[in-house]
Amino acid sequence: MSPSAADAARYAVRPLLPGPAEVLRAAVLDLGLGPAALPLLARHGSQEAFAVRGLAPDETRVVERELRRLGGEVLSTPNGDRAVLFGPLSAFGELPSRLVEWGRRTEALGQALQEALAGKGGDPPPVDARGHVLHFGRRTLVMGVVNVTPDSFSGDGLAGSEERAVALAESMAAAGADVIDIGGESTRPHSEEVPAAEELARVMPVLREVLARVSVPVSIDTRKASVAAEAVAAGAHMVNDVWGLRRDPDMARVVAATPGVAVVCMHNQQGHAYAGDLVEAICAVLRESLVLAEKAGIDSERVIVDPGLGFGKTPAQNIEVLRRLGELRGLARPVLVGASRKSTIGLLLGGAPPDQRVEGSLALAVLAAAQGAHILRVHDVAETVRAVRVADAVIHGMPAELQAMPAPGPTG
């Protein structure tokens, strides 16, 4: 029997390169080996590097033996539970097959390494959301936000105005949005939870009308399984859960019950204290969501992950997550980022209110795309679509239909 997602998730493998140089250095020093480890970092730091946790001492010894045979190196904690693995790409390509020979546990470790390598080096497979196929790697996709709430943090709540909400969704689709995300409950800090009946009364009339009028997939932004169930029954293509299937015990079942429904699993927690490395902790929780999805019968290719900027994170932590976003590609799932109009931008712009955060939102959107985000959840769709269209020419290459265009004149 092949290892399950739960078996592989135990090891929390993260790719460290390419990425901020100080992150790799900090990961090595955090092993507790002192400055003596730095010369090895200098020799191997330009190759591939993966951080691994959850190892047993005998597993660490096996990895050390096999990776060194392949031209790599391993640095580990004194008790062997965490390690940083260095080596050429060819070594990591061959290592998983060698680990199979040592038993089921090391086979699961090999699977985790293989998934992390695949996620780092390539694009995730398409997500088919009830017949709407989202392709990744060609360009950065954009999800437009429609808040049917009276207390949206971004100042765009449209509770009680069904016509305006539907018109906004239509204009977003016309401007190039790839997904429309409709929510009826604010999740900003200190907001009060809305009863399910009230949330349904807000979102369902809008959702039904939007489904009838737009050709792009429509997502329901909710943390309640009962709301998700009605939205999916009405035809919603995707569920966006800010608790990543971990809060409402029925959410995974609701998503699994309807074939083809996609789900966004976001990282979230109470408070912003993290034991150990921030991104490692976020990845570990997202792996829990992937395991919950697998156990419920949700195919992994229906799952999108979101690091949850602004949820259980300080402004400094939000920026660190964005700088290290490439580490989430080790999850081998599409990565969604929602930085639009958030308070971190306001802080960086000297206290700018939400309606004056467009430029800052665009800056973070482009940077997130460059760091590996596949989908951007935004309020300002037309502006973001234009910004990432230009950025994508650098990130993904010039579109084929434009490559043969003649050179511009003296002004361009």
C-alpha positions, 0 to 999 in steps of 0.5 A: 500500500502506498503512503497516504497524505497523512504519512507524507505530511508528518515530515513537513518538507519545505524547499528553501531555495530560491529564497531569502539568503538569511532564511536558509542560514537561519534554518541551518543555525536553528539546528543548534550546530553552531557556526561550524556548519556555515562552511558546508552551507557555503559549499552547498547553498547554491544547490537544492535545499530542503528543510525537514521535520518529524524525522526519527533518528534512524530515518535521519541516518538513512537519509544521511547515508543515501544523500551523501552517496548521491553527492549531497549532505545533511545537517541535523539537530543533535536528536535527529528530528529536524534536518536541512538537506543539500544536494544537486537536483539529480540527487533529490530526483533519485533519493525517493526511490532509494528510500523505498528500499528502507521501509514504509516510513522512509518511503513516506519521507521519499514521497514527501520529498518528491512532492516538495520537489515537484511543487517547487520545480513545476506548476500544480495540475489544473483545478477543475471546479465543476467543469471550470478548469483553472490552469496554472503557470500560464499566467497569474489568476485573479479572484474578485471579492464581493462582500455582501456584508455591512462591516467589511474591513475594506470598506466595500460591504454591500449588504442590503444592496443585491443589485449593486453586488451583482453588478460588481460581480459582473463588472469584475468578470468583464474586467478579467476576473477568473473567479468571483468570491462571494461572502456574507460574513466579515472575518476582520479582527474582532468581528462578531460571528453572524448566524447562519440564517442571516449569512444565507439571507445575505449571500444566496440571492446574490450568489444565485443571480451571479451564477446566472449572469457570469461565465466564470466560476463562483466561490462561496466565502464561508466558514460554516458548512450549512452555508457552504451546503446551500451555496453548493446546492445552488451551483457554487463551484468552490468553497473558500474556508478561512479555517481550512476544514479545521473549524466546522467538522462538517465542512469537509463532508459538504465539499466531498459530497458534491463531485468537482467542488473545489476548496480553498484551505486557508491557514488561520489561528487564534493569536499570532504566537508561533512555536518555532519557524513561522512558515514551517508552522503555517505549512504544517497546518495546511498539511493538516487541511490536506489530510482532512480533505483526503480522509473526507474523500476530497481529491487533492487536485480539488484543493487550493492553499492560502497562507492567510495573510492577516489571520493570526499574523502581525504585519511583520509576519505577513511580510515574512510570509510573502517573502518566503512564499516559495516555501509553500510550493512544497505543498504541491498545491496551487497557492492563493494569496489575499493581500488586497487592501489589508491593514499591513498595507495601510501601516506601510503607507502611513495609516492610509485607509482601505480606499487609498491602498490600491497602489500598495495592493498592486505592489504586493500582488505583483510581488506575490505572483513573482514569489509563486502565487497562482491566484490573487484574491483582490478587490480592485480587479481591473487594476490587478489584471493589468498589473499582473499581465505585465508582471507575467511577461517577466515571470512566465515569459512573453505570451506567444501571440506577442512574441512575433510583434515588431519592435516598438517605435522611438517612443516605446 
